[in-house]
Amino acid sequence: MKIPSSIWTLLIGILLTLVSLWYGQNHGLLPTAASDEASLVDGLFNTMMTVSVGIFLLVEGVLIYTIVKYRRRTGDDKDGLPVHGNVPLEILWTAIPAIIVLGISVYSFDVYNEMGGFNPHAVHEAPMTPQAMKMPGAAIAATLTDTPPNTEPNLNQEKSDQAMEDPATAAVRNADQIPQKQNAPGVGSVAPTIGPTPDKEGKPPALTVNVTGLQYAWIFTYPDTSVTSGELHVPVGREVQINMTANDVIHAFWVPEFRLKQDAIPGRQSEIRFTPSKEGTYALICAELCGPYHGAMRTQVVVEKPATFAAWMKEQQVASNETLNQAIAVNPAELTPAEFLAPHTHNMGIQPEILHQIHN
């Protein structure tokens, strides 16, 4: 009994769908999901993986079938049949990818919105003159030349001033040497922000950490505690807000397990909010080429129980006070930082020029 081609097509379609759905949920390509926001990104990734596997199997299957069935037989020297195209088929294989891309775009925007990346209330269009509004294609030119002086507050400057109120943050940032740039939404030039998720809108975060990127390290300061650390400690299950900038060049704050990546830009105050959901130690990587030692700009994020985090914070505060008291006792002559550290840095192979560059 010969099975009709339509039945074969249906069976193959069902098989491809089942295989794609299974692999899309069981590919094992992503690291551990360690934040509440990670599930949103994983859902989008799994959907794209499912669609990609289905298209790959379909295209490669048809290609292999065609190569085998229509291969040149031994002794067959005839020309192939002339084929001039199939308009309905071409429309179909153009429309299907277009629909898929549009659907993934809408889904991606929804995920970005659910993560707190889009806030329509924060968008302010730059004003345009009547002459510019009458000229097609003159929006950017009007923004750059014909726009009246911007009277909007400089949000980057305000956030920088607020962060610099913390002495520990002020000690590691050189904000006085880097002017804070004005946001310009009309030309797409703004400080990148991933704010609170819709269910946490209007609620203050449980913990705020100021992060400073510099060649080639991350420095974390906890406002109102005098704590400065080379690794990020956060409590599990509590929303954390990262206020971030850079002292020199663009860096990128990336924790793969959190599914979050955000640029740290000189002159701009970036913001990320996330809620860690799983205890552990995770790598924090700079994902922006920032110089010859970019690959070594790594540290770790320690997610721990709230009680453990509180104990760590207390230890850091005690250690900070003890270090300050020792420094005052050991340095009665009020030496400069370079002079005071010279005996220690010499043993570590650090040159005075490097200290001067970091200090500046």
N, C-alpha and C positions, 0 to 999 in steps of 0.2 A: 504494500500500500504506500503510495507516494503522498507525503505530507505536503500540503500547499505552502507556497512561499510566505503567504501572509501569517500562517501559524508559526513558521520558523522565525519570522521577524518579531512576532509577539513574544515568543519564548526567549529569544536573544535579548530583547529589550528588558524583559523582567529580570533576567540573569544579570545584565549590566547594572540595572538599578539596585538590585540587592547587594552586589559586590561593591558598588560605589558607596552606598549607605553604610555598609559595614566598615569599609576601610576609612571612610570619612570620620568615623567615631573611634577607630581603634588604630590609628596610624602611629601613635607613640612618638611623634616628632617634637612635641612641645615639652619644656621642662615643667617641674611641679608648679601648679597654680597656688600662689601663696598670698593672694589678695582678693578682696571682694570683686574688684573690677576685672580680674583675670577671666572669670567665667564669661563675661560679655565678649572679650576678644577671642576666647577659645571657641565660642559659638560661631562667630564670624569666620574664623580660620577653618573650622570643621566644615562649614557650609561650602567655602571655596574649594576645600580639598575634595569634598564629595562631587561637586560639579566638575572639577578638573579631572578626577579619575574617570568619571563617566565619559567625558569627551575624549580623553586619551585612549581608553579602551575601544570606543566606537571608531575613532579615526584609524588607529593602528590595526584594529580587527578588519575593517574594510580594506585597508591597504594590503595586509597579508593575504586576505581572501582573493583580492584582485590579482596579486602577483602569482599566486598558485593557479587559479582557474584560467587566467588569460595569458599565461606564459607562452612563449613561442615554442611550438612543437618541433621535434626533429624532422627536418625535410620540408618545413613550411616556410617558403620564401615569398609568400604573397604579401602585398601591402595591407595594412590595417584598414578597417572601415573608416571613412571620414566622419568625424563628429564635429558638429557646429555649435554645440552648447545646448543647454536646457534651461530656459528662462525661469520656469517655476522652481526648479531645483536651486538655481542660483539665488533667487529671492528667499527661499527657505533657509539656506545655509548662511545667508546674511542676516536675516531677521532673528533667527534663534540666538546667535551670539550677542546681538544688540540687546535683546530682551534680558539675557543673562547678565550682561554688564550693567544695564540699568537697574536691575533688581539688586545686584550686589552693591551698587552705589548707594541706593536708598537704605539698604541694610547697614552699610558702613556708617552713613550719616546718623542713623538711629543709635548705633553703638556709641559713636563719638558724643552724641547728645546725652545718652544715659550715663556716660562716664563724667559728665560735667564739662565737656570741652566746648559747648556752644551755649552762649548766653546772649540772646538777642537784645536784652536790656542794656548790655555793655557796649553795643555798637553805635558809634556816632559818625554819621557821614560828614565829610568836610563840606562846608558851604561853598556854593559856586555862584559866580556873578551871572546876571542875566545874559551878558554877551556870550559867556562860555556855554550856557545852556542851549543857545541857539546854534552852536557850531558842532556838527557831528564829529565824534571822536576826540573832542577837546577836553574830556573829563580829567585826564592825567595832567595835561598842560595847565588846566585851570587850577588844579590842586597845587601845582608847583609854582605857578607864577601869579595868577589872578586872584587867588584866595586871600581874603583879608587876614591880618595877623590872628593866629590861633589864640582864642581866649579860653579854651578848655584847660583845666588844671593838668599839670604834668604828673600823671599817675605814677610813673617810674620814679620821679623825684620824691613824691610823697612816700612811696613804699620804701625807698632807700633811706630817707630821713627817719622813718619809723624804725627800720632795722638798725640804723646806726645809733639809736638811743640805747641799745644794749652794748655795754662796754666791751664784752667779749667779741661781738661781731665787728665793732668798730676797729678792734685791734688787728683783725685779719683782712679787712676790706680796704682798698685804696679808692674809696668813692670820691675823695676830693680830687683825684687825678683823672677820673673818667666821668665826663659829663653825662647826666642821665637824659636819654633821648625822649622826645615827645612822641607818643603814639600817633599814628596816622592811619586809621582804618580805611580811609578813602583810597589809599594806595597799597593797602595790605601790609603796612609796617607797624606791627604791634608786638608787645611782649607776650610770648606764648603762655597760655594759661589752661590748665585742666582744673576746673573748680569743683565744687561739691556736686555729688549726684543729686537728681531732683528730689529724692526723699530726704536729703540733708540740707537742702537750700535754706539759708537763713540761720543755720545752727553753727556755732563756733566749733572749730576742731578741738579734739581732746588734747592735742600736742602740736606745737609749732616749732619748727627747726629752721634756722637760717643756714643755708648751704653756700659756700664760696668755692668756686672752681679756679684753680691756678695751675700753671705748669710746674709740676705734674702731680697734683694731689687734690683731694677733696677735704675741706675743713668744715666741720659741723659745730655750730654753736646753738645752745639752748637758751633763749632769752630769759632774763630775770633769774638765772641760776649761776652765772659766771662759769659755766661748763663749756669747755672746748674739747673736741674729740676728733680723732682721725678716722673713726668708724661710726656708722649711724646705728644707734640703739633706739628701738621703738617698741611700745607695748602691743601685744596681739589683741585684735578686736577693737582697737581704738582708732578713730580717724586721725590721720596725721597730715598736716599742711607743711609743705616744703616751700620756703621762700628762697629763691636762688638767683645768683648772678655770677659773673666771672671777673677776675682781676686783670686779665690780659687778652686772651683770645677766646673764641667760641669753644665751649666744651658741651658734652651731652651726658645727662644723668640717665643711666639705663640699668634697670634691674629686670632681667628676663623673667624671673618668677612672678614679678608683679605685673608684667605686660605693660610697663610704662616706660616711656622715653621722652625726655624733655631737654631742650637746649638751655644752656647757661650762657648768656650773651652779655658782653661788656656794655654797660650803659642801659641795660634793660633788666627788669625785675620779673623773672619767670615764677610761675606758681604751679604746684602739683598738689592735689589732694588724693589720698588713697587710704584704704583700711586694710592693714595686714591681717591675714586670716589663719596663718599657720606658723607655728614656732619653728625657728631654725636660723641658720646663718646662710646668707645669700650674697653672691658676688655683685658688687656695684662697679659698672664698667663705664669708662668714657667712650662714647660711641661717635665722637667727632674727631677727625684727625687734627690734633692740636700741636704737633711738633714732633721732633725726632724721638722723644721718649713717650709718645702717646700710648703705646702698648703696655707701659708699666703703670699707667694711671688707673689703678684698681684699688678698691678697698672692699669692705664688707658691710652688709646690713644685718644686724642681729635683732631678730624678732623674738621677744621673750614675754613671759607672763607679767602682768602689771606689777605684781609684788616684786618680782626679780628686777624689773626695770626701775622701780622706785629705789631698791637697794643699790643698784648700779649708779643711779643719779646721786644718791647720798654719798657714796664712796668717792665719786668724781668731785663733788663739792668739797669734801674733806681734804682730798688730795690737792685740789686747787689752792685751798687756803694754806695748807702746809708748805706747798711749793713757793707761794708768795712770801710767807714768813721767812723761809730759808733764804730766798733771794735777797730779801732786805737785810738779813743778818750777815750774809756772806759778802754783800756788796756795799759796805759802809761808805766807800769813797764815791758812790754814785757814778760808777763807770758807765760808759756807753754800752749798748747791747753787744756790739762787736768786740769790745775790749773784755767785757765780762765773760763772753762765750768763747773767746779765743783759745784758752787751754783745752776746752772740751772739743771744739770743732777741729783743732789741729790733729788730735788723736783720731778723729773720724775721717780725716782727709778732705775736709771742707775748706775751701779757700775763702779768705775775707771778701773777695769780690762777689762771691755767690751770696753771702750773707747780706751784703749791701744791696744786691739786686732784689732779694726777697723782701728786705725791709722797705725798699722803695716801691 
